[in-house]
């Protein structure tokens, strides 16, 4: 009987689904002085692009206040939530204030001038001011929450564009109209 119990326990443990690795927070701050790994505010990544590169599915990327020059493309990551509005020492997401601690994302390229934020599958952008176009193509979805888009400088596309079945949901967002030539809002 004891041997049968042991075999049963081994079989149950063998076929139990493995627990996924726990999600982590990746920190981004222009004033970080550490190693740039994103493991803490002191060791924060210096750019949003680096923070996204250090993240994996289900992670959160916390961005401290400031103006971040990225791109001209900023590719979001599948199942990664990007939160702005942190003072830089906050340890609880509910303590952030995206209105007081503004995070502005703009293009690093003076020639392009527009930042294109590309959605991924189930991505979240929460608490940012985006100078440029938020873009979702076929098979991608993006939820924008507590965000503001600033007028598309080129005037060719709108500030928020969903192409060929891409999906953008905007919750509590301000989207400036750019009167696009090609499409979008």
WOLIN-V906653 format. One record per residue. RES is the residue in one small letter. D_CENTER is the distance of its C-alpha to the mean C-alpha in Angstrom with 2 decimals. Layout:
BEGIN
<<RES | D_CENTER> <RES | D_CENTER>>
END
This chain:
BEGIN
<<x | 54.19> <x | 52.24> <x | 51.49> <x | 50.23> <x | 47.92> <x | 46.51> <x | 45.96> <x | 44.27> <x | 41.87> <x | 41.08> <x | 40.48> <x | 38.19> <x | 36.10> <x | 36.03> <x | 34.65> <x | 32.20> <x | 28.59> <x | 26.82> <x | 24.33> <x | 20.79> <x | 19.62> <x | 18.03> <x | 14.31> <x | 13.60> <x | 11.68> <x | 10.68> <x | 11.63> <x | 11.21> <x | 14.24> <x | 16.55> <x | 19.51> <x | 19.18> <x | 22.50> <x | 22.12> <x | 21.46> <x | 17.84> <x | 16.93> <x | 14.14> <x | 16.43> <x | 17.15> <x | 17.01> <x | 20.12> <x | 18.76> <x | 15.29> <x | 13.80> <x | 14.81> <x | 12.01> <x | 8.25> <x | 9.48> <x | 11.52> <x | 9.07> <x | 7.17> <x | 10.87> <x | 11.93> <x | 9.84> <x | 11.34> <x | 11.32> <x | 10.99> <x | 9.62> <x | 7.65> <x | 6.39> <x | 8.56> <x | 9.23> <x | 12.91> <x | 14.55> <x | 15.55> <x | 15.37> <x | 13.23> <x | 14.79> <x | 12.82> <x | 13.78> <x | 15.62> <x | 12.98> <x | 9.27> <x | 8.66> <x | 5.57> <x | 7.02> <x | 9.20> <x | 9.05> <x | 6.05> <x | 4.73> <x | 2.85> <x | 6.44> <x | 8.74> <x | 12.52> <x | 13.88> <x | 17.35> <x | 16.93> <x | 19.16> <x | 17.84> <x | 17.99> <x | 17.19> <x | 14.05> <x | 16.71> <x | 18.14> <x | 15.44> <x | 16.53> <x | 14.17> <x | 17.42> <x | 19.31> <x | 16.73> <x | 15.12> <x | 12.20> <x | 13.04> <x | 11.44> <x | 14.34> <x | 15.88> <x | 17.73> <x | 20.32> <x | 23.14> <x | 24.56> <x | 21.55> <x | 20.55> <x | 17.82> <x | 14.18> <x | 13.07> <x | 9.45> <x | 9.97> <x | 8.75> <x | 9.45> <x | 11.45> <x | 10.23> <x | 6.50> <x | 5.47> <x | 4.79> <x | 7.48> <x | 9.91> <x | 9.66> <x | 12.52> <x | 11.97> <x | 15.20> <x | 15.54> <x | 14.71> <x | 11.89> <x | 13.22> <x | 13.40> <x | 16.28> <x | 18.46> <x | 17.13> <x | 13.48> <x | 12.04> <x | 9.30> <x | 9.73> <x | 9.46> <x | 10.97> <x | 12.79> <x | 11.82> <x | 14.39> <x | 14.86> <x | 17.70> <x | 20.40> <x | 19.96> <x | 22.35> <x | 23.89> <x | 24.82> <x | 24.72> <x | 21.66> <x | 20.28> <x | 17.16> <x | 15.65> <x | 17.03> <x | 17.17> <x | 19.50> <x | 21.81> <x | 20.41> <x | 16.69> <x | 15.48> <x | 13.54> <x | 14.09> <x | 14.15> <x | 15.08> <x | 16.60> <x | 15.47> <x | 17.75> <x | 17.96> <x | 20.67> <x | 22.98> <x | 23.60> <x | 26.36> <x | 25.08> <x | 27.69> <x | 25.95> <x | 23.91> <x | 20.91> <x | 20.66>>
END
